[in-house]
């Protein structure tokens, strides 16, 4: 083998593509799965209302509750890859949904009195809850730092189904 051929076979240091870095970041996954959850909520609302002809209140509530379960699951498993105990994170997630509901009502009520109107106020409240939810999901709801492999194995030995 000639020297110039050997140079080509030497392993080059791997550089991570910026797109791969972005996709692998929890913030990207959070936004992606949040958007997917919205589509599930909206799609179910349309399905229940237009196809099944359900009462609007029943359709909206059912779609919301099903998308709530979907959103919690995909955020826990895929966005934040959480090993946090489900009953704890689900309780925190539920509390946060309640707090977000109150915050949304307050923000929309207050800002709708300005030139924004209720539509602009809703956009502002959605942006605000999206930002603070990311940090609360990451550090509080889904437990922040992930356990090391040793801790996961130890937890799984205790009770692999309930992780207690």
DSSP file (Angstrom, degrees, kcal/mol; ACC not computed):
  #  RESIDUE AA STRUCTURE BP1 BP2  ACC     N-H-->O    O-->H-N    N-H-->O    O-->H-N    TCO  KAPPA ALPHA  PHI   PSI    X-CA   Y-CA   Z-CA
    1    1 A X              0   0    0      0, 0.0     2,-0.1     0, 0.0     0, 0.0   0.000 360.0 360.0 360.0 135.3    0.0    0.0    0.0
    2    2 A X    >>  -     0   0    0      1,-0.1     4,-1.9     4,-0.0     3,-0.5  -0.419 360.0-111.3 -78.7 158.8    1.3    3.4   -0.9
    3    3 A X  H 3> S+     0   0    0      1,-0.2     4,-1.7     2,-0.2    -1,-0.1   0.874 117.2  53.7 -59.6 -39.2    1.5    6.1    1.8
    4    4 A X  H 3> S+     0   0    0      1,-0.2     4,-0.9     2,-0.2    -1,-0.2   0.819 107.3  52.0 -69.0 -27.2   -1.2    8.2    0.2
    5    5 A X  H <> S+     0   0    0     -3,-0.5     4,-0.9     1,-0.2     3,-0.3   0.869 106.2  54.1 -72.5 -36.4   -3.6    5.2    0.3
    6    6 A X  H >X S+     0   0    0     -4,-1.9     4,-0.8     1,-0.2     3,-0.7   0.880 101.1  60.2 -63.9 -36.6   -2.9    4.6    3.9
    7    7 A X  H >< S+     0   0    0     -4,-1.7     3,-0.5     1,-0.2    -1,-0.2   0.854 101.7  53.5 -59.4 -35.2   -3.8    8.2    4.7
    8    8 A X  H 3< S+     0   0    0     -4,-0.9    -1,-0.2    -3,-0.3    -2,-0.2   0.762 106.2  52.5 -72.8 -23.7   -7.3    7.6    3.3
    9    9 A X  H << S+     0   0    0     -4,-0.9     2,-0.2    -3,-0.7    -1,-0.2   0.588  81.7 107.1 -90.3 -10.0   -7.9    4.6    5.6
   10   10 A X  S << S-     0   0    0     -4,-0.8     2,-0.2    -3,-0.5    -3,-0.0  -0.515  83.8-106.3 -68.6 132.5   -7.0    6.4    8.8
   11   11 A X        -     0   0    0     -2,-0.2     2,-0.3     1,-0.1    -1,-0.1  -0.401  30.9-142.1 -64.7 127.5  -10.2    7.0   10.8
   12   12 A X        -     0   0    0     -2,-0.2     2,-0.1    -4,-0.1    -1,-0.1  -0.652  30.8 -96.5 -85.3 145.8  -11.2   10.6   10.6
   13   13 A X        -     0   0    0     -2,-0.3     2,-0.4     1,-0.1    -1,-0.1  -0.401  43.9-114.2 -62.8 137.7  -12.7   12.1   13.8
   14   14 A X        -     0   0    0     -2,-0.1     2,-0.5    -3,-0.0    -1,-0.1  -0.572  28.5-161.6 -77.1 130.7  -16.4   12.0   13.7
   15   15 A X        -     0   0    0     -2,-0.4     2,-0.5    -3,-0.0    -3,-0.0  -0.928  18.3-127.1-109.1 138.1  -18.1   15.3   13.7
   16   16 A X        -     0   0    0     -2,-0.5     2,-0.1     1,-0.1     5,-0.0  -0.724  24.2-120.4 -88.0 128.3  -21.8   15.4   14.6
   17   17 A X     >  -     0   0    0     -2,-0.5     4,-2.2     1,-0.1     3,-0.4  -0.393  18.1-125.2 -65.3 138.9  -24.0   17.1   12.1
   18   18 A X  H  > S+     0   0    0      1,-0.2     4,-2.3     2,-0.2     5,-0.2   0.846 111.3  54.6 -56.0 -35.6  -25.8   20.2   13.5
   19   19 A X  H  > S+     0   0    0      2,-0.2     4,-2.6     1,-0.2    -1,-0.2   0.907 107.6  49.5 -65.3 -40.3  -29.2   18.7   12.4
   20   20 A X  H  > S+     0   0    0     -3,-0.4     4,-2.0     2,-0.2    -2,-0.2   0.898 110.2  51.4 -64.9 -40.1  -28.4   15.5   14.3
   21   21 A X  H  X S+     0   0    0     -4,-2.2     4,-0.5     2,-0.2    -2,-0.2   0.923 111.8  47.1 -61.0 -44.0  -27.5   17.6   17.4
   22   22 A X  H >< S+     0   0    0     -4,-2.3     3,-1.2     1,-0.2     6,-0.4   0.935 112.1  48.4 -64.2 -47.0  -30.7   19.5   17.2
   23   23 A X  H 3< S+     0   0    0     -4,-2.6    -1,-0.2     1,-0.3    -2,-0.2   0.838 111.0  51.6 -63.8 -33.3  -32.9   16.4   16.7
   24   24 A X  H 3< S+     0   0    0     -4,-2.0     2,-0.3    -5,-0.2    -1,-0.3   0.536  88.7 101.5 -81.9  -6.0  -31.2   14.7   19.6
   25   25 A X  S <X S-     0   0    0     -3,-1.2     4,-2.0    -4,-0.5     3,-0.4  -0.594  76.1-131.6 -82.0 139.9  -31.8   17.7   22.0
   26   26 A X  H  > S+     0   0    0     -2,-0.3     4,-2.8     1,-0.2     5,-0.2   0.814 105.4  60.0 -61.0 -30.8  -34.7   17.4   24.4
   27   27 A X  H  > S+     0   0    0      2,-0.2     4,-2.3     1,-0.2    -1,-0.2   0.917 106.5  46.3 -64.8 -42.0  -36.0   20.8   23.5
   28   28 A X  H  > S+     0   0    0     -3,-0.4     4,-2.8    -6,-0.4    -2,-0.2   0.947 114.9  46.4 -63.2 -48.2  -36.5   19.7   19.8
   29   29 A X  H  X S+     0   0    0     -4,-2.0     4,-3.0    -7,-0.2     5,-0.3   0.891 110.7  54.1 -62.5 -39.4  -38.1   16.5   20.9
   30   30 A X  H  X S+     0   0    0     -4,-2.8     4,-2.0    49,-0.2    -1,-0.2   0.935 112.9  42.2 -58.7 -48.5  -40.3   18.4   23.4
   31   31 A X  H  X S+     0   0    0     -4,-2.3     4,-2.5     2,-0.2    -2,-0.2   0.901 115.0  50.8 -67.3 -41.0  -41.6   20.7   20.7
   32   32 A X  H  X S+     0   0    0     -4,-2.8     4,-2.3     1,-0.2    -2,-0.2   0.954 115.4  40.7 -61.5 -50.7  -42.0   17.9   18.1
   33   33 A X  H  X S+     0   0    0     -4,-3.0     4,-2.2     2,-0.2    -1,-0.2   0.798 112.6  56.0 -73.1 -26.9  -44.0   15.7   20.4
   34   34 A X  H  X S+     0   0    0     -4,-2.0     4,-2.0    -5,-0.3    -1,-0.2   0.920 109.8  46.2 -65.1 -43.8  -46.0   18.7   21.7
   35   35 A X  H  X S+     0   0    0     -4,-2.5     4,-2.1     2,-0.2    -2,-0.2   0.897 112.0  50.8 -63.8 -40.8  -47.0   19.5   18.1
   36   36 A X  H  X S+     0   0    0     -4,-2.3     4,-2.2     1,-0.2    -1,-0.2   0.891 108.4  52.7 -63.5 -39.2  -47.8   15.9   17.5
   37   37 A X  H  X S+     0   0    0     -4,-2.2     4,-2.6     2,-0.2    -2,-0.2   0.889 107.1  52.1 -63.9 -39.4  -50.0   15.9   20.7
   38   38 A X  H  X S+     0   0    0     -4,-2.0     4,-3.1     2,-0.2     5,-0.3   0.924 108.9  50.5 -61.0 -44.0  -51.8   19.0   19.4
   39   39 A X  H  X S+     0   0    0     -4,-2.1     4,-2.9     2,-0.2     5,-0.2   0.887 110.3  49.6 -63.1 -38.4  -52.5   17.2   16.1
   40   40 A X  H  X S+     0   0    0     -4,-2.2     4,-2.7     2,-0.2     5,-0.2   0.946 113.2  46.9 -62.7 -48.0  -53.9   14.2   18.0
   41   41 A X  H  X S+     0   0    0     -4,-2.6     4,-2.2     2,-0.2    -2,-0.2   0.947 117.4  41.8 -58.5 -51.4  -56.1   16.5   20.1
   42   42 A X  H  X S+     0   0    0     -4,-3.1     4,-2.4     2,-0.2     5,-0.2   0.917 114.7  50.9 -65.5 -44.3  -57.4   18.4   17.1
   43   43 A X  H  X S+     0   0    0     -4,-2.9     4,-2.6    -5,-0.3    -1,-0.2   0.901 111.4  47.7 -61.5 -42.3  -57.8   15.3   15.0
   44   44 A X  H  X S+     0   0    0     -4,-2.7     4,-3.2    -5,-0.2     5,-0.3   0.896 109.6  53.9 -66.0 -39.2  -59.8   13.5   17.7
   45   45 A X  H  X S+     0   0    0     -4,-2.2     4,-2.4    -5,-0.2     5,-0.3   0.942 111.9  44.1 -59.0 -47.5  -61.9   16.6   18.1
   46   46 A X  H  X>S+     0   0    0     -4,-2.4     4,-3.0     2,-0.2     5,-0.8   0.923 114.5  50.2 -63.7 -44.3  -62.8   16.6   14.4
   47   47 A X  I  X>S+     0   0    0     -4,-2.6     5,-2.0     1,-0.2     4,-1.3   0.948 114.7  42.5 -58.7 -51.1  -63.3   12.9   14.4
   48   48 A X  I  <5S+     0   0    0     -4,-3.2     6,-2.8     3,-0.2    -1,-0.2   0.883 123.3  37.9 -65.7 -38.5  -65.7   12.9   17.3
   49   49 A X  I  <5S+     0   0    0     -4,-2.4     4,-0.3    -5,-0.3    -2,-0.2   0.947 127.5  28.8 -79.4 -50.9  -67.6   16.0   16.2
   50   50 A X  I  <5S+     0   0    0     -4,-3.0    -3,-0.2    -5,-0.3    -2,-0.1   0.872 131.0  30.5 -84.4 -39.1  -67.7   15.5   12.4
   51   51 A X  I  <<S+     0   0    0     -4,-1.3    -3,-0.2    -5,-0.8    -4,-0.1   0.924 132.4  29.6 -87.5 -48.9  -67.7   11.8   12.0
   52   52 A X  S   <S-     0   0    0     -5,-2.0    -3,-0.2     2,-0.0    -4,-0.1   0.562  96.0-135.2 -89.6  -8.3  -69.4   10.5   15.1
   53   53 A X        +     0   0    0     -6,-0.3    -4,-0.2    -4,-0.3    -3,-0.1   0.836  41.0 171.1  59.6  35.9  -71.6   13.7   15.5
   54   54 A X        -     0   0    0     -6,-2.8    -1,-0.2     1,-0.1    -2,-0.0  -0.355  45.1 -86.6 -72.6 156.9  -70.9   14.0   19.3
   55   55 A X     >  -     0   0    0      1,-0.1     4,-2.9    -2,-0.1     5,-0.2  -0.373  41.7-119.5 -56.2 140.9  -71.9   17.0   21.3
   56   56 A X  H  > S+     0   0    0      1,-0.2     4,-2.9     2,-0.2     5,-0.2   0.888 111.2  49.6 -58.3 -43.1  -69.1   19.6   21.0
   57   57 A X  H  > S+     0   0    0      2,-0.2     4,-2.4     1,-0.2    -1,-0.2   0.919 114.0  44.9 -63.6 -43.2  -68.4   19.7   24.8
   58   58 A X  H  > S+     0   0    0      2,-0.2     4,-2.5     1,-0.2     5,-0.2   0.914 114.8  49.1 -66.3 -42.8  -68.2   15.9   25.0
   59   59 A X  H  X S+     0   0    0     -4,-2.9     4,-2.5     2,-0.2     5,-0.2   0.923 113.5  46.0 -62.6 -45.6  -66.0   15.7   21.9
   60   60 A X  H  X S+     0   0    0     -4,-2.9     4,-2.4    -5,-0.2    -2,-0.2   0.919 114.9  46.6 -65.6 -44.1  -63.7   18.4   23.1
   61   61 A X  H  X S+     0   0    0     -4,-2.4     4,-2.6    -5,-0.2    -2,-0.2   0.920 114.5  46.7 -65.4 -43.7  -63.3   16.9   26.6
   62   62 A X  H  X S+     0   0    0     -4,-2.5     4,-2.4     2,-0.2     5,-0.2   0.922 113.4  48.5 -65.2 -44.3  -62.7   13.4   25.3
   63   63 A X  H  X S+     0   0    0     -4,-2.5     4,-2.5    -5,-0.2     5,-0.2   0.917 112.6  49.5 -61.6 -43.2  -60.2   14.6   22.7
   64   64 A X  H  X S+     0   0    0     -4,-2.4     4,-2.4    -5,-0.2    -2,-0.2   0.940 111.7  47.1 -62.2 -47.6  -58.4   16.6   25.3
   65   65 A X  H  X S+     0   0    0     -4,-2.6     4,-1.9     2,-0.2    -1,-0.2   0.895 114.1  47.1 -64.3 -40.2  -58.2   13.7   27.8
   66   66 A X  H  X S+     0   0    0     -4,-2.4     4,-2.2     2,-0.2    -1,-0.2   0.903 114.2  46.9 -67.4 -39.7  -57.0   11.3   25.2
   67   67 A X  H  X S+     0   0    0     -4,-2.5     4,-3.4    -5,-0.2     5,-0.2   0.832 107.4  58.5 -71.3 -29.9  -54.4   13.7   23.9
   68   68 A X  H  X S+     0   0    0     -4,-2.4     4,-2.6    -5,-0.2     5,-0.2   0.944 109.3  44.0 -58.7 -49.2  -53.4   14.4   27.6
   69   69 A X  H  X S+     0   0    0     -4,-1.9     4,-2.1     2,-0.2    -2,-0.2   0.910 116.2  47.6 -63.7 -42.6  -52.6   10.7   28.0
   70   70 A X  H  X S+     0   0    0     -4,-2.2     4,-2.7     2,-0.2     5,-0.3   0.940 113.0  48.1 -62.3 -48.3  -50.8   10.6   24.6
   71   71 A X  H  X S+     0   0    0     -4,-3.4     4,-2.6     1,-0.2     5,-0.3   0.928 111.2  49.7 -61.2 -47.7  -48.8   13.8   25.4
   72   72 A X  H  X S+     0   0    0     -4,-2.6     4,-2.5    -5,-0.2     5,-0.2   0.936 113.1  48.1 -55.9 -47.2  -47.7   12.6   28.8
   73   73 A X  H  X S+     0   0    0     -4,-2.1     4,-2.7    -5,-0.2     5,-0.3   0.928 114.8  42.1 -63.2 -48.5  -46.6    9.2   27.4
   74   74 A X  H  X>S+     0   0    0     -4,-2.7     4,-2.1     2,-0.2     5,-2.0   0.869 115.2  50.4 -71.9 -33.9  -44.6   10.6   24.4
   75   75 A X  I  <>S+     0   0    0     -4,-2.6     5,-2.5    -5,-0.3     6,-0.3   0.935 115.7  43.1 -65.6 -44.0  -43.0   13.4   26.5
   76   76 A X  I  <5S+     0   0    0     -4,-2.5     6,-3.1    -5,-0.3    -2,-0.2   0.947 125.2  31.5 -65.6 -49.7  -42.0   10.9   29.2
   77   77 A X  I  <5S+     0   0    0     -4,-2.7    -3,-0.2     4,-0.2    -2,-0.2   0.884 135.1  16.2 -81.0 -40.0  -40.7    8.1   26.9
   78   78 A X  I  <5S+     0   0    0     -4,-2.1    -3,-0.2    -5,-0.3    -2,-0.1   0.851 124.2  43.8-108.0 -43.8  -39.4   10.0   23.9
   79   79 A X  I   <S+     0   0    0     -5,-2.0   -49,-0.2     1,-0.2   -50,-0.2   0.935 135.2  13.3 -71.9 -44.4  -38.8   13.7   24.6
   80   80 A X  S   <S-     0   0    0     -5,-2.5    -1,-0.2    -6,-0.2    -4,-0.1   0.444  85.5-140.3-114.3  -1.9  -37.2   13.3   28.0
   81   81 A X        -     0   0    0     -6,-0.3     2,-0.3    -7,-0.2    -4,-0.2   0.888  37.1-169.1  44.2  51.4  -36.4    9.6   28.1
   82   82 A X        -     0   0    0     -6,-3.1    -1,-0.2    -7,-0.2    61,-0.1  -0.518  36.5-175.9 -84.1 135.3  -37.5    9.6   31.7
   83   83 A X        +     0   0    0     59,-0.3    -1,-0.1    -2,-0.3     3,-0.1   0.216  47.6 130.4-102.5   9.8  -36.9    6.7   34.2
   84   84 A X  S    S-     0   0    0     58,-0.4    59,-0.0     1,-0.1    -2,-0.0  -0.311  74.7 -88.0 -63.4 146.2  -38.9    8.7   36.8
   85   85 A X     >  -     0   0    0      1,-0.1     4,-2.5     2,-0.1     3,-0.4  -0.341  35.3-133.8 -59.0 133.0  -41.6    6.8   38.6
   86   86 A X  H  > S+     0   0    0      1,-0.2     4,-3.0     2,-0.2     5,-0.3   0.887 100.8  53.7 -60.8 -44.5  -44.8    7.1   36.6
   87   87 A X  H  > S+     0   0    0      1,-0.2     4,-1.4     2,-0.2    -1,-0.2   0.855 112.9  45.4 -63.5 -32.4  -47.2    7.9   39.5
   88   88 A X  H  > S+     0   0    0     -3,-0.4     4,-2.3     2,-0.2    -2,-0.2   0.954 116.8  42.4 -73.3 -51.1  -44.9   10.7   40.6
   89   89 A X  H  X S+     0   0    0     -4,-2.5     4,-2.7     1,-0.2    -2,-0.2   0.868 114.0  52.1 -67.0 -35.2  -44.4   12.2   37.1
   90   90 A X  H  X S+     0   0    0     -4,-3.0     4,-2.4    -5,-0.3    -1,-0.2   0.900 109.9  49.5 -67.1 -39.4  -48.1   11.8   36.1
   91   91 A X  H  X S+     0   0    0     -4,-1.4     4,-2.3    -5,-0.3    -2,-0.2   0.919 114.0  45.1 -62.7 -43.8  -49.1   13.6   39.3
   92   92 A X  H  X S+     0   0    0     -4,-2.3     4,-2.4     2,-0.2    -2,-0.2   0.896 112.1  52.0 -66.1 -40.6  -46.7   16.4   38.6
   93   93 A X  H  X S+     0   0    0     -4,-2.7     4,-2.2     2,-0.2    -2,-0.2   0.915 110.3  48.8 -61.2 -43.9  -47.8   16.5   35.0
   94   94 A X  H  X S+     0   0    0     -4,-2.4     4,-2.1     2,-0.2    -2,-0.2   0.913 110.6  50.2 -64.2 -44.3  -51.5   16.8   36.0
   95   95 A X  H  X S+     0   0    0     -4,-2.3     4,-2.6     1,-0.2    -1,-0.2   0.906 110.2  51.1 -59.0 -41.6  -50.7   19.6   38.5
   96   96 A X  H  X S+     0   0    0     -4,-2.4     4,-2.9     2,-0.2    -2,-0.2   0.885 106.4  53.5 -66.1 -38.5  -48.9   21.5   35.8
   97   97 A X  H  X S+     0   0    0     -4,-2.2     4,-2.1     2,-0.2    -1,-0.2   0.921 110.5  48.3 -60.8 -42.4  -51.8   21.1   33.4
   98   98 A X  H  X S+     0   0    0     -4,-2.1     4,-2.0     2,-0.2    -2,-0.2   0.931 112.9  46.8 -61.9 -46.1  -54.0   22.6   36.1
   99   99 A X  H  X S+     0   0    0     -4,-2.6     4,-2.7     1,-0.2    -2,-0.2   0.886 111.6  51.8 -63.9 -39.0  -51.6   25.5   36.7
  100  100 A X  H  X S+     0   0    0     -4,-2.9     4,-2.7     2,-0.2    -1,-0.2   0.866 107.0  53.7 -64.9 -36.0  -51.3   26.1   33.0
  101  101 A X  H  X S+     0   0    0     -4,-2.1     4,-2.2     2,-0.2    -2,-0.2   0.940 111.7  44.1 -63.7 -46.8  -55.0   26.3   32.6
  102  102 A X  H  X S+     0   0    0     -4,-2.0     4,-2.4     2,-0.2    -2,-0.2   0.929 115.0  49.0 -63.3 -45.6  -55.3   28.9   35.3
  103  103 A X  H  X S+     0   0    0     -4,-2.7     4,-3.0     1,-0.2     5,-0.2   0.901 110.0  51.9 -61.6 -41.0  -52.3   30.8   33.9
  104  104 A X  H  X S+     0   0    0     -4,-2.7     4,-2.8     2,-0.2     5,-0.3   0.922 109.7  48.7 -62.3 -44.5  -53.8   30.7   30.4
  105  105 A X  H  X S+     0   0    0     -4,-2.2     4,-2.5     2,-0.2    -2,-0.2   0.930 114.5  45.9 -61.4 -45.3  -57.1   32.1   31.6
  106  106 A X  H  X S+     0   0    0     -4,-2.4     4,-2.7     2,-0.2     5,-0.3   0.941 114.9  46.0 -64.4 -47.7  -55.4   34.9   33.5
  107  107 A X  H  X S+     0   0    0     -4,-3.0     4,-2.9     1,-0.2     5,-0.3   0.931 115.5  46.0 -62.2 -46.1  -53.0   35.8   30.6
  108  108 A X  H  X S+     0   0    0     -4,-2.8     4,-1.8    -5,-0.2    -1,-0.2   0.914 113.7  49.3 -65.3 -41.8  -55.8   35.7   28.0
  109  109 A X  H  < S+     0   0    0     -4,-2.5     4,-0.5    -5,-0.3    -2,-0.2   0.946 117.3  40.3 -61.4 -47.9  -58.2   37.7   30.2
  110  110 A X  H >< S+     0   0    0     -4,-2.7     3,-1.0    -5,-0.2     4,-0.2   0.940 119.3  42.8 -68.6 -48.2  -55.6   40.4   30.9
  111  111 A X  H ><>S+     0   0    0     -4,-2.9     3,-1.4    -5,-0.3     6,-0.6   0.731 101.3  68.9 -75.4 -20.3  -54.0   40.7   27.5
  112  112 A X  T 3<5S+     0   0    0     -4,-1.8    -1,-0.2    -5,-0.3     6,-0.2   0.722  92.0  62.8 -68.8 -17.7  -57.3   40.6   25.7
  113  113 A X  T < 5S+     0   0    0     -3,-1.0    -1,-0.3    -4,-0.5    -2,-0.2   0.621  98.8  68.5 -79.1 -12.6  -58.0   44.0   27.2
  114  114 A X  T X 5S-     0   0    0     -3,-1.4     3,-1.0    -4,-0.2     7,-0.1  -0.186 112.7 -82.0 -90.8-171.0  -55.0   45.4   25.2
  115  115 A X  T 3 5S+     0   0    0      1,-0.2    -3,-0.1    -2,-0.1     5,-0.1   0.589 118.1  77.4 -69.7 -10.1  -54.7   45.8   21.5
  116  116 A X  T 3><S-     0   0    0     -5,-0.5     4,-1.3     1,-0.1    -1,-0.2   0.843  83.1-158.0 -69.5 -32.5  -53.8   42.1   21.2
  117  117 A X  H <>  -     0   0    0     -3,-1.0     4,-2.0    -6,-0.6     5,-0.1  -0.127  44.4 -61.0  71.7 178.5  -57.4   40.9   21.6
  118  118 A X  H  > S+     0   0    0     -6,-0.2     4,-2.1     2,-0.2    -1,-0.2   0.832 135.1  55.8 -70.4 -30.3  -58.1   37.3   22.7
  119  119 A X  H  > S+     0   0    0      2,-0.2     4,-1.8     1,-0.2    -1,-0.2   0.950 111.8  41.3 -66.5 -49.1  -56.3   35.7   19.7
  120  120 A X  H  X S+     0   0    0     -4,-1.3     4,-2.3     1,-0.2    -1,-0.2   0.875 113.6  54.8 -64.5 -37.2  -53.0   37.5   20.3
  121  121 A X  H  X S+     0   0    0     -4,-2.0     4,-2.6     1,-0.2    -1,-0.2   0.886 106.4  51.5 -63.6 -38.7  -53.4   36.9   24.0
  122  122 A X  H  X S+     0   0    0     -4,-2.1     4,-2.4     2,-0.2    -1,-0.2   0.893 108.4  51.4 -65.8 -39.3  -53.8   33.2   23.4
  123  123 A X  H  X S+     0   0    0     -4,-1.8     4,-2.4     2,-0.2    -2,-0.2   0.928 111.5  47.4 -61.9 -45.0  -50.7   33.1   21.3
  124  124 A X  H  X S+     0   0    0     -4,-2.3     4,-2.6     1,-0.2    -2,-0.2   0.918 112.7  48.5 -63.4 -43.7  -48.7   34.9   24.1
  125  125 A X  H  X S+     0   0    0     -4,-2.6     4,-2.6     1,-0.2     5,-0.2   0.887 111.6  49.9 -65.9 -37.2  -50.1   32.5   26.7
  126  126 A X  H  X S+     0   0    0     -4,-2.4     4,-2.2     2,-0.2    -1,-0.2   0.917 111.6  48.2 -66.3 -42.8  -49.2   29.5   24.5
  127  127 A X  H  X S+     0   0    0     -4,-2.4     4,-2.1     2,-0.2    -2,-0.2   0.927 113.2  48.2 -62.2 -44.6  -45.7   30.7   24.0
  128  128 A X  H  X S+     0   0    0     -4,-2.6     4,-2.4     1,-0.2     5,-0.3   0.940 113.9  44.9 -63.0 -48.2  -45.2   31.4   27.7
  129  129 A X  H  X S+     0   0    0     -4,-2.6     4,-2.4     1,-0.2    -1,-0.2   0.863 110.7  55.5 -66.6 -33.7  -46.5   28.0   28.8
  130  130 A X  H  X S+     0   0    0     -4,-2.2     4,-1.5    -5,-0.2    -1,-0.2   0.925 110.8  44.6 -62.8 -43.7  -44.5   26.3   26.2
  131  131 A X  H  X S+     0   0    0     -4,-2.1     4,-1.3     2,-0.2     3,-0.2   0.967 118.1  40.3 -67.3 -53.3  -41.3   27.9   27.4
  132  132 A X  H  X S+     0   0    0     -4,-2.4     4,-2.3     1,-0.2    -1,-0.2   0.842 111.3  58.7 -70.0 -29.1  -41.8   27.3   31.2
  133  133 A X  H  X S+     0   0    0     -4,-2.4     4,-3.5    -5,-0.3     5,-0.3   0.889 100.1  57.7 -63.7 -37.9  -43.2   23.8   30.6
  134  134 A X  H  X S+     0   0    0     -4,-1.5     4,-2.6     1,-0.2    -1,-0.2   0.958 111.8  40.2 -56.3 -50.6  -40.0   22.7   28.9
  135  135 A X  H  X S+     0   0    0     -4,-1.3     4,-2.5     1,-0.2     5,-0.3   0.887 117.2  48.6 -68.5 -38.5  -38.0   23.6   31.9
  136  136 A X  H  X>S+     0   0    0     -4,-2.3     5,-2.8     2,-0.2     4,-2.3   0.896 113.0  48.0 -68.9 -39.2  -40.5   22.2   34.4
  137  137 A X  I  <>S+     0   0    0     -4,-3.5     5,-2.6     3,-0.2     7,-0.4   0.953 116.1  44.6 -61.2 -48.6  -40.9   18.9   32.4
  138  138 A X  I  <5S+     0   0    0     -4,-2.6     6,-1.2    -5,-0.3    -2,-0.2   0.898 127.7  24.8 -65.6 -42.4  -37.1   18.5   32.2
  139  139 A X  I  <5S+     0   0    0     -4,-2.5    -1,-0.2    -5,-0.2    -3,-0.2   0.657 136.7  14.3-102.8 -17.5  -36.2   19.4   35.8
  140  140 A X  I ><5S+     0   0    0     -4,-2.3     3,-0.6    -5,-0.3    -3,-0.2   0.727 121.0  44.4-124.0 -56.4  -39.4   18.6   37.8
  141  141 A X  I 3 <S+     0   0    0     -5,-2.8   -49,-0.2     1,-0.2    -4,-0.2   0.943 125.3  30.3 -63.2 -50.1  -42.1   16.5   36.1
  142  142 A X  T 3 <S-     0   0    0     -5,-2.6   -58,-0.4    -6,-0.3   -59,-0.3   0.213 117.6-102.8-101.9  15.0  -39.8   13.9   34.5
  143  143 A X    <   -     0   0    0     -3,-0.6     2,-0.3    -6,-0.1    -4,-0.2   0.496  36.4-120.4  89.9   6.1  -37.1   14.0   37.2
  144  144 A X  S    S+     0   0    0     -6,-1.2    -4,-0.1    -7,-0.4    -5,-0.1  -0.425  87.4  43.0  66.4-122.9  -34.2   16.0   35.8
  145  145 A X  S    S-     0   0    0     -2,-0.3     2,-0.2    -6,-0.1    -6,-0.0  -0.298  84.2-126.1 -63.7 139.0  -31.1   13.9   35.7
  146  146 A X        -     0   0    0      1,-0.1    -1,-0.1   -64,-0.1   -64,-0.1  -0.604  27.3-107.2 -83.8 144.9  -31.5   10.4   34.4
  147  147 A X        -     0   0    0     -2,-0.2    -1,-0.1     1,-0.1   -63,-0.0  -0.336  37.8-106.5 -67.1 154.1  -30.2    7.5   36.6
  148  148 A X     >  -     0   0    0      1,-0.1     4,-2.0     4,-0.0     3,-0.4  -0.269  37.6 -96.5 -71.9 168.6  -27.1    5.7   35.5
  149  149 A X  H  > S+     0   0    0      1,-0.2     4,-2.5     2,-0.2     5,-0.2   0.846 124.7  57.2 -54.8 -37.2  -27.4    2.3   34.0
  150  150 A X  H  > S+     0   0    0      1,-0.2     4,-2.3     2,-0.2    -1,-0.2   0.906 107.4  47.0 -63.1 -41.6  -26.6    0.7   37.4
  151  151 A X  H  > S+     0   0    0     -3,-0.4     4,-3.0     2,-0.2    -1,-0.2   0.888 110.9  51.9 -67.8 -38.3  -29.5    2.5   39.1
  152  152 A X  H  X S+     0   0    0     -4,-2.0     4,-2.7     2,-0.2    -2,-0.2   0.937 111.5  46.7 -63.3 -45.7  -31.9    1.5   36.3
  153  153 A X  H  X S+     0   0    0     -4,-2.5     4,-1.7     2,-0.2    -2,-0.2   0.916 113.2  49.3 -62.4 -41.7  -30.9   -2.1   36.6
  154  154 A X  H  X S+     0   0    0     -4,-2.3     4,-1.2     1,-0.2    -2,-0.2   0.925 112.5  47.4 -62.7 -45.1  -31.2   -1.9   40.4
  155  155 A X  H  X S+     0   0    0     -4,-3.0     4,-1.5     1,-0.2     3,-0.3   0.898 110.1  53.1 -62.5 -40.0  -34.6   -0.3   40.1
  156  156 A X  H  < S+     0   0    0     -4,-2.7     4,-0.3     1,-0.2    -1,-0.2   0.810 104.1  56.3 -67.7 -28.5  -35.7   -2.9   37.6
  157  157 A X  H  < S+     0   0    0     -4,-1.7    -1,-0.2    -5,-0.2     3,-0.2   0.839 102.8  56.8 -69.7 -31.1  -34.7   -5.7   40.0
  158  158 A X  H  < S-     0   0    0     -4,-1.2    -2,-0.2    -3,-0.3     2,-0.2   0.972 138.0 -24.4 -64.0 -55.0  -36.9   -4.3   42.7
  159  159 A X     X  -     0   0    0     -4,-1.5     4,-2.5     1,-0.0     5,-0.4  -0.676  57.8-163.8-161.5  98.4  -40.1   -4.5   40.6
  160  160 A X  T  4 S+     0   0    0     -4,-0.3    -3,-0.1    -3,-0.2    -4,-0.1   0.705  89.3  46.9 -65.6 -18.8  -39.8   -4.4   36.8
  161  161 A X  T  4 S+     0   0    0     -5,-0.1    -1,-0.2     1,-0.1    -5,-0.0   0.922 126.9  22.0 -87.6 -47.9  -43.4   -3.5   36.2
  162  162 A X  T  4 S-     0   0    0     -6,-0.1   -76,-0.2   -77,-0.0    -2,-0.2   0.533  91.8-136.7 -98.1  -7.7  -44.0   -0.7   38.7
  163  163 A X     <        0   0    0     -4,-2.5    -3,-0.1    -7,-0.1    -7,-0.1   0.876 360.0 360.0  53.2  42.9  -40.3    0.3   39.1
  164  164 A X              0   0    0     -5,-0.4    -1,-0.1    -9,-0.1    -4,-0.1   0.342 360.0 360.0-121.4 360.0  -40.7    0.6   42.9
